[in-house]
């Protein structure tokens, strides 16, 4: 048995434990045969149950434990057959003995395997609940700033917090048909980890439709690592209906916490944008919008006041918004903007002029370029507010306009 299943006998202690368990099981089988009991209804000896439970902590797959039973059954049957053959006084007596022994042995083994599997699964469920609870408590302590011991945190999480981390949030807009969103969400984090070649992954459920994750590496993540997940020619392979938000890389406990918070804000902005959001939202690309929408009501008022009709959500206005945003990012170069958007430079000029050509009758408010500052940038205002989900996503665009307007004054 030791030669057939060496992973079950890593040291002398486990050898002794299995000897005690095997002897107890054989004595129990002999007693069942002697008293003509039902072999399927007998409880396992305590020493055998203890081995099944300890297999969980030792991370022994249940298939390995079940193989031990099958090998034991084979050895016992060969021993019994040899003695039945030697002691039988006639062929008929031998056949009857073999039939009875076979029935008892196979029934006992079948019942024992069922009870061992039940004991293993019960222990595994309890162990996983305890491990998950401990991990959740450790993550909560880090995120709340209470945990400052790197070594203790790493031990509790079974994840090295001293490494470089990338915080990730994966979420589903709605529950899948089978009702369990956790497998596709975990698959999304695995796909991202493989794309950026992260070394280790820590996954933490955030309810039924979202999970948080930390991807780690021994070295710092680079812009190229994250860009690999956003390449147009090789898009990230995510399950249908799943989106991902990532923070900025961070190191140690502080980086672990900060990158997670950034991923949460990136997810919030992506949710506000709605169907127009990318499959993967990087905090770096929406940082200004995240900061500007921390108070949605105030952000809504600010956007509708500053942008006016440019905050509309119709197709034409969205095209102007996209062009003007790219125009500002390209430092007002219409040629670079045209290359970026694959349009003619004259088209860029026309759309920019459309954005700047709002009638003065719509310009009802003025905002200072800095608190208490003497300069003002004139912008348009519209009579009524637009829905938050349609206008909050324009905060980054608005602040770019304001900053560029201030530079020109």
Secondary structure, DSSP 8 states (H G I E B T S, - for coil): -TTT-GGG-SSHHHHHHHHHHHHHHHHHHHHHHHHT--GGG----HHHHHHHHHHHHTT--HHHHHHHHHHHHHHHHHHHHHHHHHH-SSHHHHHHHHHHHHHHHHHHHHHHHHHHHHHHHHHHHHHHHHHHHHHHHHHHHHHTT----HHHHHHHHTS-TTSEEEEEEEEESS--TTS--HHHHHHHHHHHHHHTT-SEEEEEE-SSSEEEEEEEESS---HHHHHGGG-STT-----TTEEEEE---EEHHHHHHHHHHHHHHHHHHHHHHGGGS-SEEEHHHHHHHHHHTSSHHHHHHHHHHHHGGGG--SHHHHHHHHHHHHHHHTTT-HHHHHHHHTS-HHHHHHHHHHHHT--GGG---EEESSTT-S-EEE----SS---HHHHGGGHHHHHHHHHHHHHH-
